Amino acid sequence: MAWSAGGGDYLDDEAFCHLLAHLFRQLKSGGELVMGSFSANNPSRDYMEAFGWFMNHRTDDEFFKLARRCAIPAKNIAIEPIEGNLFLRVRKA
């Protein structure tokens, strides 16, 4: 298992997809990768940005489309919202 709780927050979609695809290729069969990012529904977003902390906030659908763009099969993708964050979980068959 590989876990990146917040690395996705700082990456634009192109860089995020590049990293996701690279890490996914490193997984062994049956392995799982979890990458986190702030949700577009983050209740602290206005407060964070008022102090100059700008992150990439994504929706469930945007996260799913990024994983699909990296050629990860839809059946191997799960997205879990947890307190203003999203966690993309992908499993390699």
Phi and psi in degrees as a GROMACS rama.xvg file:
@    title "Ramachandran Plot"
@    xaxis  label "Phi"
@    yaxis  label "Psi"
@TYPE xy
-118.806  137.75  ALA-2
-133.541  124.72  TRP-3
-127.44  100.772  SER-4
-70.8359  -33.1559  ALA-5
-140.086  7.33224  GLY-6
-62.8078  -30.6662  GLY-7
-67.9053  -20.598  GLY-8
-63.6272  -31.0669  ASP-9
-94.7481  -8.00518  TYR-10
-103.153  138.15  LEU-11
-71.6538  174.086  ASP-12
-60.1545  -40.8807  ASP-13
-63.5825  -47.6652  GLU-14
-66.5564  -39.7863  ALA-15
-61.0634  -46.5954  PHE-16
-64.0006  -39.556  CYS-17
-60.3138  -47.5433  HIS-18
-65.3381  -44.5773  LEU-19
-59.3774  -47.1968  LEU-20
-62.2939  -41.9416  ALA-21
-62.9702  -48.199  HIS-22
-65.8109  -37.3342  LEU-23
-63.2362  -39.1914  PHE-24
-63.5222  -27.1737  ARG-25
-78.3834  -17.5943  GLN-26
-69.3115  143.64  LEU-27
-81.2468  163.413  LYS-28
-55.7976  130.725  SER-29
88.1704  -6.22881  GLY-30
-75.227  160.006  GLY-31
-131.102  143.412  GLU-32
-123.122  133.65  LEU-33
-123.286  125.966  VAL-34
-127.92  134.877  MET-35
-106.766  157.903  GLY-36
-157.982  155.064  SER-37
-66.4175  142.108  PHE-38
-78.9568  149.672  SER-39
-61.6595  -18.4556  ALA-40
-94.8639  17.7889  ASN-41
-59.8128  115.834  ASN-42
-68.5159  -15.125  PRO-43
-97.2376  3.89588  SER-44
-57.7206  -49.9497  ARG-45
-59.2678  -42.8747  ASP-46
-63.0673  -45.9415  TYR-47
-61.0947  -47.0027  MET-48
-71.0333  -25.2878  GLU-49
-63.2072  -26.6367  ALA-50
-103.282  16.064  PHE-51
81.318  17.3154  GLY-52
-100.792  91.0208  TRP-53
-99.0993  125.047  PHE-54
-124.678  166.634  MET-55
-87.8985  110.507  ASN-56
-95.993  134.001  HIS-57
-126.355  154.77  ARG-58
-91.4735  166.755  THR-59
-55.4179  -45.1646  ASP-60
-64.1353  -40.8987  ASP-61
-63.4213  -42.0993  GLU-62
-62.3238  -44.6813  PHE-63
-61.493  -45.6021  PHE-64
-64.1489  -34.9433  LYS-65
-63.5288  -42.6513  LEU-66
-64.8361  -41.2408  ALA-67
-65.4057  -37.5629  ARG-68
-59.8409  -26.558  ARG-69
-89.9648  13.9075  CYS-70
66.1718  27.4882  ALA-71
-87.3724  126  ILE-72
-59.3071  139.561  PRO-73
-55.0567  -37.0477  ALA-74
-68.383  -13.5701  LYS-75
-101.241  10.1828  ASN-76
-113.79  132.352  ILE-77
-135.968  145.375  ALA-78
-126.705  127.201  ILE-79
-118.794  118.192  GLU-80
-83.6747  130.937  PRO-81
-140.482  107.553  ILE-82
45.7511  60.2977  GLU-83
83.3645  1.98347  GLY-84
-121.653  157.574  ASN-85
-120.063  141.577  LEU-86
-121.477  118.072  PHE-87
-88.0972  121.206  LEU-88
-116.005  122.135  ARG-89
-125.353  138.715  VAL-90
-118.796  137.64  ARG-91
-93.5967  124.275  LYS-92
